[in-house]
């Protein structure tokens, strides 16, 4: 993910960029559509909310709530295990 800023209100978001050509176009698009469908329905305080998505010829872009906390990998490095 990369951090982006909405130019209309200066709000910061995380944006996931997914290439359409990875792993065969049809199967890749099915996985992307499934991920978006899950994110649309997801409403949980511990899961980043999706704000919008869009696509161009090469990529699908998913705009998510920006989380200021560390990533799961960072937490695992510190804690050595999840509880």
SEGU-436732 format. One line per field, with one value per residue: x, y, z of N, C-alpha, C in turn; residue in one letter. Coordinates in nm, 2 decimals. Example, Ala and Ser with C-alpha at 12.3 -4.5 7.8 and 13.67 -1.06 7.14 Angstrom:
BEGIN
n.u	1.32, 1.28 $
n.v	-0.57, -0.22 $
n.w	0.78, 0.71 $
ca.u	1.23, 1.37 $
ca.v	-0.45, -0.11 $
ca.w	0.78, 0.71 $
c.u	1.32, 1.29 $
c.v	-0.33, 0.00 $
c.w	0.78, 0.79 $
r	A, S $
// end
This chain:
BEGIN
n.u	0.08, 0.03, 0.06, -0.18, -0.32, -0.63, -0.72, -0.93, -1.00, -0.78, -0.74, -0.59, -0.52, -0.48, -0.37, -0.42, -0.26, -0.33, -0.20, -0.35, -0.27, -0.14, -0.10, -0.26, -0.52, -0.81, -0.85, -0.71, -0.87, -1.11, -1.03, -0.97, -1.22, -1.35, -1.22, -1.28, -1.56, -1.58, -1.46, -1.64, -1.86, -1.76, -1.75, -1.60, -1.44, -1.16, -1.07, -0.95, -1.14, -1.29, -1.29, -1.33, -1.31, -1.13, -1.04, -0.80, -0.66, -0.44, -0.43, -0.61, -0.74, -0.76, -0.89, -0.83, -0.90, -0.66, -0.43, -0.28, -0.13, 0.12, 0.21, 0.10, 0.32, 0.52, 0.43, 0.45, 0.72, 0.80, 0.65, 0.68, 0.48, 0.13, -0.16 $
n.v	-0.12, 0.23, 0.56, 0.81, 1.13, 1.29, 1.53, 1.71, 1.74, 1.71, 1.48, 1.18, 0.86, 0.50, 0.34, 0.06, -0.09, -0.29, -0.50, -0.59, -0.79, -1.00, -1.34, -1.45, -1.31, -1.35, -1.51, -1.35, -1.12, -1.22, -1.27, -1.02, -0.89, -1.05, -0.97, -0.70, -0.72, -0.84, -0.64, -0.43, -0.52, -0.55, -0.45, -0.36, -0.27, -0.33, -0.37, -0.21, 0.03, 0.03, 0.30, 0.36, 0.24, 0.20, 0.17, 0.13, 0.07, -0.09, -0.14, -0.21, 0.00, 0.03, 0.22, 0.27, 0.31, 0.49, 0.35, 0.43, 0.27, 0.02, -0.23, -0.57, -0.73, -0.58, -0.59, -0.86, -0.90, -0.77, -0.88, -1.16, -1.35, -1.39, -1.31 $
n.w	0.00, -0.06, 0.07, 0.02, -0.06, -0.04, -0.26, -0.23, 0.03, 0.18, 0.33, 0.45, 0.31, 0.26, -0.02, -0.21, -0.48, -0.74, -0.99, -1.30, -1.46, -1.33, -1.25, -1.46, -1.63, -1.61, -1.37, -1.19, -1.19, -1.08, -0.82, -0.73, -0.75, -0.56, -0.33, -0.31, -0.28, -0.03, 0.13, 0.09, 0.24, 0.49, 0.82, 1.08, 1.38, 1.39, 1.14, 0.85, 0.68, 0.35, 0.13, -0.14, -0.48, -0.79, -1.14, -1.40, -1.73, -1.66, -1.38, -1.07, -0.82, -0.47, -0.23, 0.10, 0.45, 0.64, 0.86, 1.15, 1.33, 1.38, 1.13, 1.08, 1.05, 1.17, 1.44, 1.49, 1.48, 1.71, 1.92, 1.88, 1.86, 1.80, 2.00 $
ca.u	0.00, 0.10, -0.02, -0.23, -0.40, -0.75, -0.70, -1.05, -1.01, -0.64, -0.75, -0.49, -0.57, -0.39, -0.42, -0.36, -0.25, -0.32, -0.19, -0.45, -0.21, -0.08, -0.16, -0.36, -0.61, -0.94, -0.84, -0.67, -0.98, -1.20, -0.97, -0.98, -1.36, -1.39, -1.16, -1.36, -1.69, -1.56, -1.43, -1.77, -1.95, -1.69, -1.77, -1.54, -1.34, -1.02, -1.04, -0.95, -1.26, -1.26, -1.36, -1.37, -1.21, -1.14, -0.94, -0.76, -0.62, -0.34, -0.44, -0.72, -0.69, -0.85, -0.86, -0.86, -0.87, -0.52, -0.41, -0.15, -0.06, 0.21, 0.16, 0.10, 0.46, 0.59, 0.38, 0.50, 0.87, 0.82, 0.59, 0.72, 0.36, 0.00, -0.25 $
ca.v	0.00, 0.36, 0.66, 0.91, 1.24, 1.34, 1.68, 1.79, 1.77, 1.68, 1.36, 1.08, 0.72, 0.40, 0.29, -0.07, -0.10, -0.44, -0.51, -0.68, -0.90, -1.10, -1.47, -1.48, -1.20, -1.39, -1.55, -1.23, -1.03, -1.28, -1.25, -0.87, -0.87, -1.11, -0.89, -0.58, -0.76, -0.86, -0.51, -0.35, -0.58, -0.55, -0.33, -0.41, -0.17, -0.38, -0.38, -0.09, 0.04, 0.07, 0.42, 0.36, 0.17, 0.24, 0.10, 0.18, -0.04, -0.18, -0.17, -0.18, 0.08, 0.02, 0.32, 0.22, 0.39, 0.48, 0.31, 0.48, 0.17, -0.06, -0.34, -0.70, -0.78, -0.51, -0.64, -1.00, -0.88, -0.72, -0.98, -1.30, -1.43, -1.32, -1.37 $
ca.w	0.00, -0.05, 0.13, -0.07, 0.00, -0.12, -0.29, -0.20, 0.18, 0.24, 0.41, 0.40, 0.29, 0.21, -0.15, -0.26, -0.62, -0.78, -1.13, -1.36, -1.54, -1.24, -1.24, -1.56, -1.62, -1.56, -1.23, -1.11, -1.17, -0.99, -0.68, -0.70, -0.73, -0.44, -0.22, -0.31, -0.23, 0.11, 0.19, 0.09, 0.34, 0.62, 0.91, 1.21, 1.43, 1.38, 1.00, 0.77, 0.59, 0.22, 0.09, -0.28, -0.57, -0.93, -1.22, -1.54, -1.81, -1.60, -1.23, -0.98, -0.70, -0.36, -0.13, 0.24, 0.57, 0.68, 1.00, 1.20, 1.40, 1.30, 1.05, 1.15, 1.05, 1.28, 1.57, 1.51, 1.51, 1.85, 2.01, 1.85, 1.84, 1.82, 2.10 $
c.u	0.09, 0.00, -0.05, -0.31, -0.51, -0.73, -0.82, -1.06, -0.88, -0.64, -0.66, -0.55, -0.45, -0.45, -0.34, -0.37, -0.23, -0.31, -0.29, -0.39, -0.15, -0.16, -0.27, -0.48, -0.74, -0.94, -0.80, -0.79, -1.09, -1.15, -0.99, -1.13, -1.41, -1.34, -1.25, -1.50, -1.68, -1.54, -1.56, -1.85, -1.89, -1.71, -1.73, -1.44, -1.19, -0.98, -1.05, -1.07, -1.22, -1.35, -1.41, -1.27, -1.24, -1.04, -0.91, -0.72, -0.53, -0.36, -0.58, -0.67, -0.80, -0.81, -0.92, -0.84, -0.72, -0.50, -0.28, -0.07, 0.03, 0.14, 0.16, 0.24, 0.54, 0.55, 0.44, 0.65, 0.89, 0.77, 0.63, 0.60, 0.24, -0.08, -0.39 $
c.v	0.12, 0.46, 0.77, 1.01, 1.28, 1.49, 1.76, 1.83, 1.74, 1.56, 1.25, 0.94, 0.63, 0.35, 0.16, -0.07, -0.24, -0.44, -0.62, -0.80, -1.01, -1.23, -1.50, -1.38, -1.24, -1.42, -1.44, -1.14, -1.09, -1.26, -1.11, -0.84, -0.93, -1.02, -0.76, -0.61, -0.78, -0.73, -0.42, -0.39, -0.57, -0.43, -0.38, -0.30, -0.21, -0.40, -0.25, -0.08, 0.09, 0.20, 0.42, 0.27, 0.22, 0.16, 0.17, 0.06, -0.14, -0.22, -0.15, -0.11, 0.07, 0.12, 0.28, 0.33, 0.38, 0.45, 0.36, 0.38, 0.10, -0.17, -0.47, -0.75, -0.71, -0.56, -0.78, -0.99, -0.85, -0.83, -1.12, -1.39, -1.35, -1.39, -1.32 $
c.w	0.00, 0.01, 0.03, 0.00, -0.09, -0.14, -0.25, -0.05, 0.25, 0.34, 0.36, 0.41, 0.25, 0.08, -0.19, -0.41, -0.67, -0.94, -1.18, -1.42, -1.46, -1.24, -1.34, -1.53, -1.56, -1.41, -1.14, -1.08, -1.08, -0.84, -0.64, -0.67, -0.60, -0.32, -0.20, -0.24, -0.08, 0.18, 0.19, 0.21, 0.48, 0.70, 1.05, 1.25, 1.41, 1.23, 0.93, 0.68, 0.45, 0.19, -0.05, -0.36, -0.71, -1.01, -1.35, -1.62, -1.75, -1.46, -1.18, -0.86, -0.59, -0.26, 0.00, 0.34, 0.61, 0.82, 1.04, 1.28, 1.32, 1.23, 1.13, 1.15, 1.16, 1.41, 1.59, 1.54, 1.66, 1.95, 2.00, 1.82, 1.86, 1.92, 2.08 $
r	X, X, X, X, X, X, X, X, X, X, X, X, X, X, X, X, X, X, X, X, X, X, X, X, X, X, X, X, X, X, X, X, X, X, X, X, X, X, X, X, X, X, X, X, X, X, X, X, X, X, X, X, X, X, X, X, X, X, X, X, X, X, X, X, X, X, X, X, X, X, X, X, X, X, X, X, X, X, X, X, X, X, X $
// end
